[in-house]
Amino acid sequence: MSAEEAIRLSDYVAALVQKQAMEIKVQRRAEVMLNAPCVHCGFSALVRNGKTGAGVPRFYCRICKATSSATTNTVIAKVRKRSDFVKYLDLMSQHHSIAFLKEHHFPYLAPMTLLRWRHRIMEQFVANKDGLTGLVQADETHFALSFKGFKGYPKKAGYRPRKRGGLDVRGISNRQIKVLTAVADNGINQEQLANHGAKTFVQAMTDWLAKSVDTVLVTDGHKAFPQVASLANCLHIQVKPKTSQNGINLSQVNGYHNQLKSLINARCLAFPQPT
């Protein structure tokens, strides 16, 4: 066997093991779900109901008459190419761009599919539906609004494009996208805001905080944060940016924003060279 044939055989075996590993996990979850409550009504009345088009075991609830599968409410729900999705998940830690993944790893997949997979995975890591508790740091950051790739750029943007990029106006304006983030030890919640008003802040953060005496909200001087703390019945501590008050600061959320901007602006939008 030549070296080239050995490499091809190694790649084939690795792909086969990866595919079988995902199938084994799906089958194990199916066995657990058979004795678990229905995801729709909460009653334990599930019976087997064949398989989906993708070969995933399906269940039928005798109480609410609804159907579910072994991948319902999971990150791989309704994913057809599950083995490719596992490979994509492993590559997420390398922060490659969509164009790089398309050219070097998934030439047979559409770029929009790769983009949807990225958002699907990020939602599982970021969203905390149980509510943040403990010491919660909240702050907002801004990204420059970009229309790169649009043919009608000047008309779509409403202003003339700059040759070297960047913003030609100072301060907060409609040429920026505001992202609100809350960081705690038990998770991160993040959302893109439609505008810069205080009402939008309150609506976005209403369900982010756990209503507990153990929750402490640490923010800057934005007028919306005291309203959020009042609705959540938690303590609110206001600190100045880049300062510390009795050891309490916004370093955790600011560090997260720096990493997020570095990832999006410097790496995911770039086209890294293959190693």
Secondary structure by P-SEA (a helix, b strand, c coil): ccaaaaaaaaaaaaaaaaaaaaaaaaaaaaaaacccccccccccccccccccccccbbbbbcccccccccccccccccccaaaaaaaaaaaccccccaaaaaccccccccaaaaaaaaaaaaaaacccccccccccccbbbbbcccccccccccccccbbbbcccccccccccccbbbbbbbbcccbbbbbbbccccaaaaaaaacccccccccbbbbbccccaaaaaaaaacbbbbbbccccccccccaaaaaaaaaaaaaaaccccccccccc
